[in-house]
Amino acid sequence: MAGVIRFGTDGWRAVIAEDYTFDNVRICAQATANYLHKSTGAGASVVVGYDTRFASEDFAAATAEVLGSNGVHVYLTEATAPTPVVSHAVVNLKAHGGVVITASHNPARWNGYKYKGPDGSSAPTHVIAQIEEEVASLLSATDGTPADKVRRRNLQELLEEGMVEWHDATSAYMSGISTLVDIDGIRRMQGTVVVDSMFGAGSGYFTHLLNGGNLAIDEINAERNPAFPGIRPEPIAPNLERLCQRVPETGALMGIATDGDADRVGIVDENGNFLNQHQVFALLCYYLIGIRGERGEIIRSITTSEMISLLGRHYDVPVHVTQVGFKYIAPLMQQYDALIGGEESGGYAFQGHVPERDGILAGLFFLDMVRQTGKPPSVLLQELYDLVGPHYYDRIDQELEPTDRDRVEATLEDLSPTEVGNVPVTDTNRMDGVMLALQDGSWILYRLSGTEPLVRIYAEGNSAERVRELLAQGRSLLGL
């Protein structure tokens, strides 16, 4: 049992009815309560929300029962809620933390338990480590079963006592983001935007925010369906075929997709072409700095495009590179009061908002860029390339045999080539994995997975052909 509950970069995820059971969710909730008692003392409060997955509302209720029974005041969302909505509620209510029952973009068989800190962002490593210690202590108990260590009373009793209360997190969230982007201006746009909620918790948000004007919202995959039929709820090209077809069919301005818990965004241009996450991140930076004329520092993870740093140099804006994961990005956003922070997965956070990914706000900003410039996404992308040059990107997840992992790990520890394919290596960065920066502006990055038997190889270059070449050379350097 001790190995069943393991928190990753953004909480614990597992397959429903295998490791993801009510007993294990309650153990996570008891561990959270134990952590809060030790770190904050009496009077702690937590926001609990949930997504559209199978039985998520029941797992959220089970979490609220345990937290409330341990003296933690719980604000339980009245309905399904995107992760950024829960994060916003944590800050708005001055709560000590937040729990979101979600597996984000994972397949339908999965669910999860995300824990947010008092600033609404992913809890830092030292907090997750303390919660994991509490989990391990519960699972290793010798005087009875782990379930015997869980305090739990009926939800209705806790509601009547006021220890748990229903909370409408949506209204305050919508009011908050309406101060960051010109909602009325977007409503006045002529045309249609297609929104793909991917059967997730973001369903209805764009429609609710933008109704009442000239802009038509054509929302697809908006109903709740925990099976996520035909897709995995991750807003990347293979999962967005319907959106890519719908946009040109309807003559729409663009398409916007949000993942299962709406903290990530996917963008489709007016021709039905998917813009990858690096293009979207760079365009959002261009929008904030080049179009809105704002100034502020930028935080990016090491796996994101060099276009971000080139934009920073062009506009004389500092860009900070950090490890993968928003638990590293969020503290730097707060430290520098950064304008924007982003990562490879399509998650972006913004100044004036919670330091956490928000797919809804990112989609609104992108739509506002089209409004302010009067240019379609394909033209804006070319405008970006005119500034920083064309950039292409890809990644392969190379599965490893168990006997290969130790060899690959040892190879990476010693990897320090002077050139790759006759192109000199100008820098070797070991911040998070091993990155080889090449003289022609391209790069290769290796990262070993901590949970799966694979090595991820990332590459960026000035053409798709160059990226394919880099990935092949990257595999060859590892003897794969």
Secondary structure, 3 states (H helix, E strand, C coil): CCCCCCCECCEEEEEECCCECHHHHHHHHHHHHHHHHHHHCCCCEEEEEECCCCCHHHHHHHHHHHHHHCCCEEEEECCCCCHHHHHHHHHHCCCCEEEEECCCCCCCCEEEEEEECCCCCECCHHHHHHHHHHHHHHHCCCCCCHHHHCCCCCHHHHHHHCCEEEECCHHHHHHHHCCCCCHHHHHCCCCEEEEECCCCCCCCHHHHHHCCCCCEEEEECCCCCCCCCCCCCCCCHHHCHHHHHHHHHHCCCEEEEECCCCCCEEEECCCCCEECHHHHHHHHHHHHHHHCCCCCCEEEECCCCCHHHHHHHHHCCCEEEECCCHHHHHHHHHHHCCCEEECCCCCEEECCCCCCCCHHHHHHHHHHHHHHHCCCHHHHHHHHHHHHCCCEEEEEEEECCHHHHHHHHHHHHHCCCCEECCEEEEEEECCCCEEEEECCCCEEEEEECCCCCEEEEEEEECCHHHHHHHHHHHHHHCCC
